[in-house]
Amino acid sequence: MATPPEQSSRPAYGYTAGSTFDLARLPIPGNAEFLIYVVVLIVLGLIAWQDDHVSADRFVWGATWITVGYFISRGLAKATRVLEQ
């Protein structure tokens, strides 16, 4: 009967089956642009809340244009990735 080869004491690097319960990994939601978008909306909301000269319709108007800019920036970011593939 042959003796089995000795196992190294080094930890295995990389993927080993069953070590991560074989769950699908999803990317972390959000990105830096989304964080800036949320921060700008919060600041805009605080200004509208504190300043009597900024009415609710001005807040909505500003938030709408900020959202349009955010969607355009995300669209451009995704469009550049399509051309790379």
C-alpha positions in Angstrom: 0.0 0.0 0.0 1.4 3.4 -1.1 1.5 6.4 1.2 -0.4 9.4 0.0 1.7 12.4 -1.0 2.2 15.0 1.7 -0.1 18.0 1.7 1.4 21.5 1.8 0.5 23.6 4.7 0.1 26.7 2.5 -3.5 28.0 2.1 -5.0 27.5 -1.4 -5.3 30.7 -3.3 -8.0 31.3 -5.9 -11.2 29.4 -6.3 -11.7 26.1 -4.6 -15.0 24.3 -5.1 -17.3 24.4 -2.1 -15.3 27.0 -0.2 -17.8 29.9 -0.9 -20.9 27.7 -0.8 -20.9 28.2 -4.7 -23.2 31.2 -4.4 -23.3 33.7 -7.3 -21.5 36.9 -6.5 -23.4 40.1 -7.4 -21.7 43.4 -7.9 -22.0 46.0 -5.1 -25.0 48.1 -5.9 -24.6 51.7 -6.8 -21.6 53.7 -7.9 -19.8 57.0 -7.3 -22.1 58.9 -9.6 -25.2 57.6 -7.8 -23.7 58.7 -4.5 -23.0 62.2 -5.8 -26.6 62.3 -7.2 -28.1 61.4 -3.8 -25.9 63.9 -2.0 -26.8 66.7 -4.4 -30.5 65.9 -4.0 -30.2 66.0 -0.3 -28.3 69.3 -0.3 -30.9 70.7 -2.7 -33.7 69.5 -0.4 -32.0 71.1 2.6 -31.7 74.4 0.7 -35.4 74.3 -0.3 -36.4 73.5 3.2 -34.4 76.2 4.9 -34.7 79.1 2.3 -38.1 80.8 1.9 -37.1 82.0 -1.6 -36.9 78.4 -3.0 -40.4 77.0 -3.5 -41.5 73.4 -3.9 -41.9 73.8 -7.7 -38.3 75.1 -7.9 -37.0 72.1 -6.0 -38.8 69.7 -8.3 -37.6 71.6 -11.3 -34.0 71.4 -10.1 -34.3 67.8 -9.1 -35.7 67.0 -12.5 -32.7 68.5 -14.3 -30.3 66.8 -12.0 -31.9 63.5 -12.7 -31.8 64.1 -16.4 -28.1 64.8 -16.1 -27.6 61.7 -14.1 -29.4 59.5 -16.6 -27.4 61.0 -19.5 -24.1 60.4 -17.6 -25.1 56.7 -16.9 -26.1 56.2 -20.5 -22.8 57.6 -21.8 -20.9 55.4 -19.4 -22.8 52.3 -20.5 -22.4 53.2 -24.2 -18.7 53.4 -23.9 -18.6 49.9 -22.4 -20.6 48.5 -25.3 -18.0 49.6 -27.9 -15.2 47.9 -25.9 -16.7 44.4 -26.1 
